[in-house]
Amino acid sequence: MGLPVFRKKRRKIMLTPAEITQLIESLIWLLAGVGVFIVGMNFMSEALEKSAGSGMKRMLERISNNRLSGVSIGAGVTAIIQSSSATSVMVIGLVNAGVMTLMQATPIIMGANIGTTITGVIVALKNDYFNMLMYLLSFTGVMMAFFKNEKIKLAGLLCSGLGLIFVGLNIMSSDQAFGNALVAKMFTNLFAKIDFPLLLILVGAVFTALIQSSSAATGVVITMVGTGVLPLELALFIVLGANIGTCVTALLASVGAHANSKRVALIHFTFNVIGTALFSAIIWIFKDEAVRILTSLFPGDDAMSLQMRVSAFHVVFNVTTTCVLLPFVKLLVNYSCRVIKDKDEESEAMSFRYVDERLLTTPTIALIQVKKEIDYMLELVEENIGLSFVSMETGSKEQSERIAKNEEIIDFTNGALTKYLIKLSADVEASDEVKIGAYFHVLNDLERIGDQAENLHEIGVEMADRKIAFSEKAHEGIAKMRDTVMEMFEISKDAFENLNKKRLPELGALEDSVDNMKKELVAAHFARLAEGNCSVDVSPYYSSVVARLERVADHLVNVGYSIVNPTGSENQNH
C-alpha cells in the first residue's frame, strides 16, 4: 500500500469589500477613458471628413492603375480622416458604384493600413506638457462650436476631438484606471494566463471588432504598455490581431453589395491575415530579438519610450506587409474573383449603378456619384424618347420591352435617389444644399419626360391596332417638332452633364420655337379637318402628340437651366 498523496490546495485570492469597491471604481474609470477616447476619434474623423471632402475628391480623381499611386492615395485619405475602416467602406462604395476597379482598389486598401498608423504615433508621443496643451485645445474646440460660421465649427469639432483623445488616454493611464495597483495586478494575471500568441491575436481581433476601430484598439494597447500593465512581447501579438479585427467593418459593409464590393472586403481581410501570419511566425520565433531591437531603438523606461516601441512596430508591420504583397495585387484580385462569383444580371437589375449607401459618410463623394446616376437616368430618358418616336411613326411593338425596362429603371432611380438625397441633405455643407435642391427638380423633370415617352409609344401602338395613321402633312409637322425636341435634348444633356452654360440661350430659343410650332400645328390640323383632308379619328392622337412634345421641351429647359437656376424651374408654364 503506497503512501497517501497530498495535493497542494490552490490559494484563493480573497478581496476585501473595500478592494472590490476600489476595483469596480477603477474599471468604471477605465471604461470611461476608452469611451472618451473613441468619442474623440469619432469627432476628429467626422471633422476631417467634412473639411477634407474636396481634398479627397482630388485624390480620388487621380486614381489610376499605378500601384504606388494607389497606396499613396489610400495612406493619404486614411491619414486625413484617421480611420482605415472608413476608407475601406468608402472604397467598397466606389467599387460598388463602378467608379474604380478591383485592381485600382486593392493598393488603396493596402495604403489605408499604413495611413492608420499615424494615430498610434500621435498617441505614443504624449507627455505631461503635451497633455496640458491637448486639454486646452479641447476646451477651445468646444468654445468654437458656438460660432455660426460652419468652417469655424468644423475646426472646433476637430480641436475638441483631438483634445478628447488625450483626455481619454490620460483617464486610462491615471491612478484611478490602469495606474491602480489592483487593476494592474488583475490585467497582469490575466495576460499571464493567456500568454500564447494565437490567443493574444484573437483578443486583439475581437476587441477591435467590438469597438470598430483599429486606431482606438492600438491606442489602448499603447497606453497599457506605457503604464506597465502589458509587456511589450505580448502587446505585439495583440496589435497584429487588431489588424484582422478592423476588417470586420469592411466585411459588414459589403453585405448586400455587388460581387466586386465583397471581393474588396475579402482582399482587405486576406491582406491582413497574410501579414499577421507572416509577422506572427517571425515574432514567435524571434520574440526576444524583436523586443531587443525595439528597445534599442527607443531606450529608457519612461512611458513615451515604452509606447513608441509599440507604435514603431505597428508602422513596420503595415509598411512591410504592403511592400511584400504589392507585387501580388493581380493574384489577390484573381483569388477574390474565384471565391466570390458574379451574380446573375437579373438579380442586380433594380439597383443603383453609381450611388452607394456607404458613401453617405463622405457627402462630397456621394454627390459626385448622385450626379453620375442622374446622367445615366438622362441617357435612358433620351433613349426612350427616341424609341417612342419609332413606335409612333411605324406602329411597331418591337420597342415595347426595351421602353418598359428603361421606364422601370427610371422610376426606380427617381424614387430611390430622392430618398438618398433626403438622407444626404442632413450632412452636406450649405453650398451643396443648393445643388441637392437642383437635383430634386431634375429628377422630377426626367421622370415626367420618361412618362411622356411611354405615352407617345402607347399612342403609336394604339393607332397601329386601330389601323389609322396621320396624313403626310401631319407627319411632316410632327417630324419637324420632334427634330427640334431632340436638338434640345442634346443641348440640355450637354449643359447638365458638363455644366456647359454656353448654349443655354439657344435652348431657350428652341423652346420658344416649339411653343410656336404647337400653335401652328394645331391650327393647321383643324384647317385640314375643315377641308376634309384629315380623319376625325386621328384628331385626339395628333393633339396629344403635339401637346406631349411641347411638355417634353418644357422639362428639357428645366433640366438645362438647373445648373444656373437650381432653386426652381426655368419654365413655370407647363
C-alpha positions as CSV (number, residue, x, y, z in Angstrom):
1,M,0.0,0.0,0.0
2,G,1.5,3.3,-1.1
3,L,1.8,6.5,0.8
4,P,-1.2,8.9,0.5
5,V,-0.7,11.7,-2.0
6,F,-1.3,15.1,-0.6
7,R,-2.3,17.6,-3.2
8,K,-1.5,21.2,-2.6
9,K,-4.6,23.3,-2.5
10,R,-4.7,26.5,-4.6
11,R,-4.7,29.5,-2.5
12,K,-7.7,31.6,-3.3
13,I,-7.2,35.3,-3.6
14,M,-9.7,37.0,-1.4
15,L,-10.5,40.7,-1.8
16,T,-11.9,42.8,0.9
17,P,-15.1,44.7,0.3
18,A,-13.1,47.9,0.1
19,E,-10.8,46.4,-2.5
20,I,-13.8,45.2,-4.5
21,T,-15.3,48.7,-4.5
22,Q,-12.0,50.2,-5.5
23,L,-11.6,47.7,-8.3
24,I,-15.2,48.4,-9.6
25,E,-14.5,52.2,-9.5
26,S,-11.2,51.7,-11.4
27,L,-12.9,49.6,-14.1
28,I,-15.5,52.3,-14.5
29,W,-12.8,54.9,-14.9
30,L,-11.1,52.6,-17.4
31,L,-14.3,52.2,-19.5
32,A,-14.9,56.0,-19.2
33,G,-11.4,56.6,-20.6
34,V,-12.0,54.2,-23.5
35,G,-15.3,55.9,-24.2
36,V,-13.9,59.4,-24.2
37,F,-11.1,58.2,-26.5
38,I,-13.5,56.7,-29.0
39,V,-15.7,59.8,-28.9
40,G,-12.7,62.0,-29.6
41,M,-11.7,59.7,-32.5
42,N,-15.2,60.0,-34.0
43,F,-15.3,63.8,-33.6
44,M,-11.9,64.2,-35.2
45,S,-12.7,61.8,-38.0
46,E,-16.1,63.5,-38.7
47,A,-14.5,66.9,-38.8
48,L,-11.6,65.8,-41.1
49,E,-14.0,64.0,-43.5
50,K,-16.2,67.1,-43.9
51,S,-13.4,69.6,-44.1
52,A,-11.2,67.5,-46.4
53,G,-14.0,66.5,-48.8
54,S,-12.7,68.4,-51.7
55,G,-9.2,67.1,-51.0
56,M,-10.4,63.5,-51.0
57,K,-12.2,64.3,-54.3
58,R,-9.0,65.5,-55.9
59,M,-7.2,62.4,-54.6
60,L,-9.8,60.1,-56.0
61,E,-9.7,61.9,-59.3
62,R,-6.1,60.8,-59.6
63,I,-7.0,57.1,-59.3
64,S,-5.0,55.2,-61.9
65,N,-3.7,51.7,-62.4
66,N,-0.3,52.8,-60.9
67,R,0.0,50.7,-57.7
68,L,2.3,53.1,-55.9
69,S,-0.1,55.9,-56.6
70,G,-2.9,53.8,-55.2
71,V,-1.0,53.1,-52.0
72,S,-0.2,56.8,-51.6
73,I,-3.9,57.7,-52.1
74,G,-5.0,55.1,-49.5
75,A,-2.4,56.2,-47.0
76,G,-3.2,59.9,-47.6
77,V,-7.0,59.6,-47.3
78,T,-6.7,57.5,-44.2
79,A,-4.2,59.9,-42.6
80,I,-6.7,62.7,-43.3
81,I,-9.8,61.0,-41.9
82,Q,-7.9,58.9,-39.3
83,S,-9.9,55.7,-40.0
84,S,-8.8,52.8,-42.2
85,S,-12.3,51.3,-41.7
86,A,-13.9,54.5,-43.1
87,T,-11.5,54.4,-46.1
88,S,-12.3,50.7,-46.7
89,V,-16.0,51.3,-46.6
90,M,-15.6,54.3,-49.0
91,V,-13.6,52.2,-51.4
92,I,-16.2,49.4,-51.2
93,G,-18.9,52.0,-52.1
94,L,-16.8,53.3,-55.0
95,V,-16.2,49.8,-56.4
96,N,-19.9,49.0,-55.9
97,A,-20.7,52.2,-57.9
98,G,-18.3,51.2,-60.7
99,V,-16.0,54.2,-60.2
100,M,-12.9,52.1,-59.6
101,T,-11.8,48.6,-60.5
102,L,-10.6,45.9,-58.1
103,M,-7.0,46.4,-59.5
104,Q,-7.3,50.1,-58.5
105,A,-9.0,49.4,-55.2
106,T,-6.5,46.8,-53.8
107,P,-3.5,49.2,-53.5
108,I,-5.7,51.8,-51.9
109,I,-6.8,49.3,-49.2
110,M,-3.1,48.4,-48.6
111,G,-2.2,52.1,-48.3
112,A,-5.1,52.6,-45.8
113,N,-3.3,50.2,-43.4
114,I,-0.3,52.4,-43.5
115,G,-2.3,55.6,-43.0
116,T,-4.0,54.3,-39.9
117,T,-0.6,54.0,-38.1
118,I,-0.5,57.8,-37.7
119,T,-2.9,57.6,-34.7
120,G,-0.6,55.3,-32.9
121,V,2.4,57.6,-33.4
122,I,0.4,60.6,-32.1
123,V,-0.8,58.6,-29.0
124,A,2.8,57.4,-28.3
125,L,4.1,61.0,-28.2
126,K,2.0,62.2,-25.3
127,N,3.7,63.6,-22.2
128,D,2.6,65.9,-19.4
129,Y,3.3,69.2,-21.2
130,F,1.7,67.9,-24.4
131,N,-1.4,66.7,-22.4
132,M,-1.9,70.2,-21.0
133,L,-1.9,71.6,-24.5
134,M,-4.5,69.0,-25.6
135,Y,-6.8,69.8,-22.6
136,L,-6.7,73.5,-23.6
137,L,-7.3,72.5,-27.3
138,S,-10.3,70.5,-26.3
139,F,-11.8,73.5,-24.4
140,T,-11.0,75.8,-27.3
141,G,-12.8,73.4,-29.7
142,V,-15.9,73.4,-27.5
143,M,-16.0,77.2,-27.5
144,M,-15.6,77.4,-31.2
145,A,-18.7,75.3,-31.6
146,F,-20.8,78.3,-30.5
147,F,-19.8,80.3,-33.7
148,K,-22.2,80.5,-36.6
149,N,-19.6,80.0,-39.3
150,E,-19.5,76.4,-40.5
151,K,-15.8,76.3,-41.1
152,I,-15.1,77.5,-37.5
153,K,-17.5,74.9,-36.2
154,L,-15.7,72.2,-38.1
155,A,-12.3,73.4,-36.8
156,G,-13.8,73.4,-33.3
157,L,-15.0,69.8,-33.8
158,L,-11.5,68.8,-34.9
159,C,-9.8,70.5,-32.0
160,S,-12.2,69.1,-29.4
161,G,-11.9,65.6,-30.9
162,L,-8.1,65.7,-30.8
163,G,-8.2,67.0,-27.3
164,L,-10.7,64.3,-26.1
165,I,-8.4,61.6,-27.5
166,F,-5.7,62.6,-25.0
167,V,-8.2,63.2,-22.2
168,G,-9.4,59.6,-22.7
169,L,-5.8,58.3,-22.8
170,N,-4.9,60.1,-19.6
171,I,-8.0,58.8,-17.9
172,M,-7.0,55.3,-18.9
173,S,-3.4,55.7,-17.6
174,S,-4.4,57.5,-14.4
175,D,-4.2,56.1,-10.9
176,Q,-7.9,55.5,-11.0
177,A,-7.6,53.2,-14.0
178,F,-4.6,51.3,-15.4
179,G,-2.4,53.1,-12.8
180,N,-4.3,51.5,-10.0
181,A,-2.3,48.6,-8.4
182,L,-5.4,46.3,-8.2
183,V,-6.3,46.9,-11.9
184,A,-2.6,46.5,-12.9
185,K,-2.4,43.2,-11.0
186,M,-5.7,41.9,-12.5
187,F,-4.5,42.6,-16.1
188,T,-1.1,41.2,-15.3
189,N,-2.6,37.9,-14.0
190,L,-5.0,37.8,-17.0
191,F,-2.2,38.2,-19.6
192,A,-0.1,35.7,-17.7
193,K,-2.8,33.1,-18.3
194,I,-3.3,33.9,-22.0
195,D,0.4,34.2,-22.7
196,F,0.0,32.4,-26.1
197,P,0.4,34.2,-29.4
198,L,-2.8,32.8,-31.1
199,L,-4.9,33.7,-28.0
200,L,-3.4,37.2,-27.9
201,I,-4.1,37.7,-31.6
202,L,-7.7,36.6,-31.0
203,V,-8.0,39.1,-28.1
204,G,-6.8,41.9,-30.4
205,A,-9.1,40.9,-33.2
206,V,-12.2,40.5,-31.0
207,F,-11.6,43.8,-29.1
208,T,-11.1,45.7,-32.4
209,A,-14.2,44.2,-34.0
210,L,-16.3,45.2,-30.9
211,I,-15.2,48.9,-30.9
212,Q,-14.9,49.0,-34.8
213,S,-11.6,50.9,-34.8
214,S,-8.1,49.5,-35.0
215,S,-6.7,53.0,-34.2
216,A,-8.7,53.0,-30.9
217,A,-7.6,49.4,-30.1
218,T,-4.0,50.2,-30.8
219,G,-4.2,53.4,-28.7
220,V,-5.5,51.3,-25.7
221,V,-2.7,48.8,-26.2
222,I,-0.1,51.5,-26.4
223,T,-1.4,53.1,-23.1
224,M,-1.4,49.7,-21.4
225,V,2.3,49.2,-22.4
226,G,3.1,52.7,-21.2
227,T,1.7,52.1,-17.7
228,G,3.5,48.7,-17.4
229,V,0.2,46.7,-17.4
230,L,1.0,44.8,-20.6
231,P,4.5,43.5,-21.5
232,L,5.8,44.5,-25.0
233,E,6.3,40.9,-26.2
234,L,2.5,40.3,-25.6
235,A,1.4,43.6,-27.0
236,L,2.9,42.9,-30.4
237,F,0.6,40.0,-31.0
238,I,-2.5,42.0,-29.8
239,V,-1.6,44.7,-32.3
240,L,-1.4,42.0,-35.0
241,G,-4.8,40.8,-34.1
242,A,-6.2,44.4,-34.2
243,N,-5.3,44.5,-37.9
244,I,-7.6,41.5,-38.5
245,G,-10.4,42.9,-36.3
246,T,-10.5,46.1,-38.3
247,C,-11.6,44.1,-41.4
248,V,-15.0,43.4,-39.7
249,T,-16.3,46.8,-40.6
250,A,-15.5,46.3,-44.3
251,L,-17.0,42.8,-44.3
252,L,-20.2,44.1,-42.8
253,A,-20.2,47.0,-45.3
254,S,-20.1,44.5,-48.2
255,V,-23.2,42.6,-47.1
256,G,-25.9,43.1,-49.7
257,A,-23.4,44.8,-52.1
258,H,-22.4,43.7,-55.6
259,A,-19.9,40.9,-56.0
260,N,-16.9,43.3,-56.6
261,S,-17.6,45.1,-53.3
262,K,-17.5,41.7,-51.5
263,R,-14.2,41.0,-53.2
264,V,-12.7,44.3,-51.9
265,A,-13.7,43.2,-48.3
266,L,-12.2,39.7,-48.9
267,I,-9.0,41.2,-50.3
268,H,-8.7,43.5,-47.2
269,F,-9.3,40.6,-44.9
270,T,-6.8,38.3,-46.8
271,F,-4.2,41.0,-46.9
272,N,-4.3,41.5,-43.1
273,V,-4.4,37.7,-42.4
274,I,-1.4,37.0,-44.6
275,G,0.5,39.9,-42.9
276,T,-0.4,38.8,-39.5
277,A,0.5,35.1,-40.2
278,L,3.9,36.2,-41.6
279,F,4.8,38.5,-38.7
280,S,3.3,36.1,-36.0
281,A,5.7,33.4,-37.2
282,I,8.7,35.8,-37.2
283,I,7.9,37.3,-33.7
284,W,7.0,33.9,-32.3
285,I,10.4,32.5,-33.3
286,F,12.5,35.7,-32.8
287,K,10.5,37.3,-29.9
288,D,13.5,38.2,-27.8
289,E,15.4,39.6,-30.7
290,A,12.4,41.7,-31.8
291,V,11.9,43.1,-28.3
292,R,15.7,43.8,-28.1
293,I,15.6,45.7,-31.4
294,L,12.6,47.8,-30.4
295,T,14.2,48.6,-27.0
296,S,17.5,49.6,-28.6
297,L,15.6,52.0,-31.0
298,F,13.7,53.6,-28.1
299,P,15.8,53.1,-24.9
300,G,14.6,54.1,-21.5
301,D,11.9,53.1,-19.1
302,D,9.7,56.2,-19.4
303,A,6.2,55.9,-20.7
304,M,6.9,57.6,-24.1
305,S,9.8,55.2,-24.8
306,L,7.6,52.2,-24.0
307,Q,4.8,53.5,-26.1
308,M,6.9,54.4,-29.1
309,R,8.1,50.7,-29.3
310,V,4.6,49.5,-29.9
311,S,3.9,52.4,-32.3
312,A,7.0,51.7,-34.3
313,F,6.2,48.0,-34.6
314,H,2.7,48.9,-35.9
315,V,4.3,51.1,-38.6
316,V,6.9,48.5,-39.6
317,F,4.2,45.8,-39.8
318,N,1.9,47.7,-42.2
319,V,4.7,49.1,-44.4
320,T,6.4,45.7,-44.7
321,T,3.2,43.8,-45.4
322,T,2.3,46.3,-48.1
323,C,5.8,46.1,-49.7
324,V,5.7,42.3,-49.7
325,L,2.1,41.9,-51.1
326,L,2.0,44.9,-53.5
327,P,3.6,42.9,-56.4
328,F,0.9,40.2,-55.9
329,V,-2.1,42.5,-56.4
330,K,-3.3,40.7,-59.5
331,L,-3.1,37.3,-57.7
332,L,-5.2,38.7,-54.8
333,V,-7.8,40.0,-57.3
334,N,-7.9,36.7,-59.2
335,Y,-8.3,34.8,-55.9
336,S,-11.2,37.0,-54.8
337,C,-12.9,36.5,-58.1
338,R,-12.6,32.7,-57.8
339,V,-14.0,32.7,-54.2
340,I,-16.9,35.2,-54.9
341,K,-18.7,34.5,-58.2
342,D,-20.7,37.1,-60.1
343,K,-24.4,37.3,-59.5
344,D,-27.0,36.9,-62.3
345,E,-27.7,40.1,-64.2
346,E,-31.4,39.9,-63.3
347,S,-30.8,39.8,-59.6
348,E,-28.9,43.1,-59.7
349,A,-31.3,44.8,-62.2
350,M,-33.1,47.2,-59.7
351,S,-30.1,48.8,-58.1
352,F,-28.0,52.0,-58.4
353,R,-25.3,52.0,-61.0
354,Y,-23.1,54.6,-59.3
355,V,-24.6,55.5,-55.9
356,D,-24.0,53.5,-52.8
357,E,-25.4,53.9,-49.2
358,R,-21.8,53.5,-47.8
359,L,-20.9,56.8,-49.4
360,L,-23.3,58.8,-47.2
361,T,-20.4,59.1,-44.7
362,T,-18.5,61.1,-47.4
363,P,-21.1,63.6,-48.7
364,T,-18.7,65.3,-51.2
365,I,-18.1,61.9,-53.0
366,A,-21.7,60.9,-52.6
367,L,-22.8,64.0,-54.5
368,I,-20.4,63.2,-57.4
369,Q,-22.0,59.8,-57.6
370,V,-25.5,61.2,-57.5
371,K,-24.6,63.4,-60.5
372,K,-23.4,60.3,-62.4
373,E,-26.6,58.4,-61.5
374,I,-28.7,61.3,-62.9
375,D,-26.6,61.4,-66.0
376,Y,-27.3,57.7,-66.6
377,M,-31.1,58.4,-66.0
378,L,-30.9,61.2,-68.6
379,E,-29.4,58.8,-71.1
380,L,-32.3,56.3,-70.5
381,V,-34.9,59.0,-70.9
382,E,-33.3,60.2,-74.1
383,E,-33.2,56.6,-75.4
384,N,-36.9,56.1,-74.6
385,I,-37.9,59.3,-76.3
386,G,-36.1,58.1,-79.5
387,L,-37.7,54.6,-79.3
388,S,-41.2,56.1,-78.7
389,F,-40.8,58.2,-82.0
390,V,-40.1,55.0,-83.8
391,S,-43.2,53.3,-82.4
392,M,-45.4,56.4,-83.0
393,E,-44.3,56.7,-86.7
394,T,-44.2,53.0,-87.6
395,G,-46.7,51.5,-85.1
396,S,-44.1,48.8,-84.3
397,K,-44.3,47.0,-80.9
398,E,-40.7,45.8,-81.1
399,Q,-39.6,48.6,-78.8
400,S,-42.2,47.8,-76.1
401,E,-40.0,45.6,-74.0
402,R,-37.0,47.9,-74.1
403,I,-39.1,51.0,-73.3
404,A,-40.8,49.2,-70.4
405,K,-37.4,48.1,-68.9
406,N,-35.9,51.6,-69.2
407,E,-39.0,53.1,-67.7
408,E,-38.8,50.7,-64.8
409,I,-35.2,51.8,-64.1
410,I,-36.2,55.5,-64.5
411,D,-39.0,55.1,-61.9
412,F,-36.7,53.2,-59.5
413,T,-33.9,55.8,-59.9
414,N,-36.3,58.7,-59.3
415,G,-37.8,57.2,-56.1
416,A,-34.6,55.7,-54.6
417,L,-32.4,58.6,-55.5
418,T,-34.9,61.1,-54.0
419,K,-34.8,59.1,-50.7
420,Y,-31.0,59.0,-50.9
421,L,-30.8,62.8,-51.4
422,I,-33.0,63.3,-48.4
423,K,-30.6,61.3,-46.2
424,L,-27.6,63.1,-47.8
425,S,-29.0,66.6,-47.3
426,A,-28.6,66.2,-43.5
427,D,-24.8,66.1,-43.7
428,V,-23.8,68.4,-46.6
429,E,-22.5,71.9,-46.4
430,A,-24.7,74.9,-47.2
431,S,-23.2,75.3,-50.7
432,D,-24.1,71.7,-51.5
433,E,-27.7,72.1,-50.2
434,V,-28.4,74.3,-53.3
435,K,-27.0,71.5,-55.6
436,I,-29.2,68.9,-53.9
437,G,-32.3,71.2,-54.5
438,A,-31.4,71.3,-58.2
439,Y,-31.1,67.5,-58.3
440,F,-34.6,67.1,-56.8
441,H,-36.0,69.2,-59.6
442,V,-34.0,67.4,-62.4
443,L,-35.2,64.0,-61.1
444,N,-38.8,65.2,-61.2
445,D,-38.4,66.6,-64.8
446,L,-36.7,63.5,-66.1
447,E,-39.3,61.2,-64.6
448,R,-42.0,63.2,-66.3
449,I,-40.2,63.1,-69.7
450,G,-40.0,59.3,-69.2
451,D,-43.8,59.2,-68.7
452,Q,-44.3,61.2,-71.9
453,A,-42.1,58.8,-73.8
454,E,-44.2,55.9,-72.6
455,N,-47.4,57.7,-73.6
456,L,-46.1,58.5,-77.1
457,H,-45.2,54.8,-77.6
458,E,-48.7,53.8,-76.5
459,I,-50.2,56.3,-79.0
460,G,-48.2,54.7,-81.8
461,V,-49.2,51.2,-80.8
462,E,-52.9,52.0,-80.4
463,M,-53.1,53.8,-83.7
464,A,-51.5,50.7,-85.4
465,D,-54.0,48.4,-83.7
466,R,-56.9,50.6,-85.0
467,K,-55.2,50.8,-88.4
468,I,-55.3,54.6,-88.6
469,A,-52.4,56.9,-89.5
470,F,-51.5,60.6,-89.7
471,S,-51.7,62.4,-93.0
472,E,-48.5,63.2,-94.8
473,K,-48.7,66.9,-93.8
474,A,-49.3,65.9,-90.2
475,H,-46.3,63.6,-90.3
476,E,-44.1,66.4,-91.6
477,G,-45.2,68.8,-88.8
478,I,-44.6,66.2,-86.1
479,A,-41.2,65.3,-87.6
480,K,-40.1,68.9,-87.5
481,M,-41.2,69.3,-83.9
482,R,-39.5,66.0,-83.0
483,D,-36.2,67.1,-84.5
484,T,-36.3,70.3,-82.6
485,V,-37.0,68.5,-79.3
486,M,-34.1,66.1,-80.0
487,E,-31.8,69.1,-80.6
488,M,-33.0,70.4,-77.2
489,F,-32.1,67.1,-75.7
490,E,-28.6,67.3,-76.9
491,I,-28.1,70.9,-75.5
492,S,-29.9,70.1,-72.2
493,K,-27.8,67.0,-71.7
494,D,-24.6,68.8,-72.5
495,A,-25.5,71.6,-70.1
496,F,-26.3,69.3,-67.2
497,E,-23.6,66.6,-67.7
498,N,-20.7,69.0,-68.5
499,L,-22.0,72.1,-66.7
500,N,-21.9,73.9,-70.0
501,K,-23.8,77.3,-69.9
502,K,-22.8,78.5,-73.4
503,R,-25.8,77.1,-75.3
504,L,-28.5,77.8,-72.7
505,P,-29.8,80.9,-74.6
506,E,-30.1,78.6,-77.7
507,L,-32.0,76.1,-75.6
508,G,-34.5,78.8,-74.5
509,A,-34.9,80.0,-78.1
510,L,-35.7,76.4,-79.3
511,E,-38.3,76.0,-76.5
512,D,-40.0,79.2,-77.8
513,S,-39.9,77.7,-81.3
514,V,-41.6,74.5,-80.0
515,D,-44.3,76.6,-78.4
516,N,-44.9,78.4,-81.7
517,M,-44.9,75.1,-83.6
518,K,-47.6,73.7,-81.2
519,K,-49.9,76.6,-82.1
520,E,-49.1,76.4,-85.8
521,L,-49.5,72.6,-86.0
522,V,-52.8,72.6,-84.1
523,A,-54.2,75.4,-86.3
524,A,-53.1,73.6,-89.5
525,H,-54.6,70.3,-88.2
526,F,-58.0,71.9,-87.7
527,A,-57.8,73.6,-91.1
528,R,-57.2,70.1,-92.7
529,L,-60.2,68.7,-90.7
530,A,-62.4,71.6,-92.0
531,E,-61.2,70.8,-95.6
532,G,-61.8,67.1,-95.1
533,N,-58.1,66.3,-95.7
534,C,-57.7,64.6,-92.3
535,S,-59.6,61.9,-90.5
536,V,-61.5,62.9,-87.3
537,D,-60.4,59.6,-85.8
538,V,-56.7,60.7,-85.6
539,S,-57.6,64.1,-84.2
540,P,-57.2,63.2,-80.4
541,Y,-54.0,61.3,-81.1
542,Y,-52.5,64.2,-83.1
543,S,-53.4,66.8,-80.5
544,S,-52.0,64.6,-77.7
545,V,-48.7,64.0,-79.6
546,V,-48.1,67.7,-80.2
547,A,-49.0,68.6,-76.5
548,R,-46.7,65.9,-75.1
549,L,-43.8,67.0,-77.3
550,E,-44.3,70.6,-76.0
551,R,-44.2,69.3,-72.4
552,V,-41.0,67.4,-73.1
553,A,-39.5,70.6,-74.4
554,D,-40.5,72.5,-71.2
555,H,-38.9,69.8,-69.0
556,L,-35.7,69.8,-71.0
557,V,-35.4,73.6,-70.5
558,N,-35.8,73.0,-66.7
559,V,-33.0,70.3,-66.8
560,G,-30.6,72.5,-68.8
561,Y,-31.2,75.7,-66.7
562,S,-30.9,73.7,-63.4
563,I,-27.1,74.4,-63.5
564,V,-27.7,78.2,-63.2
565,N,-31.2,78.3,-61.5
566,P,-31.0,75.4,-59.0
567,T,-33.8,76.6,-56.7
568,G,-36.6,76.1,-59.2
569,S,-37.7,75.6,-62.8
570,E,-36.9,78.0,-65.6
571,N,-40.2,77.4,-67.2
572,Q,-43.2,77.6,-65.0
573,N,-45.9,77.3,-67.7
574,H,-46.2,73.6,-68.1
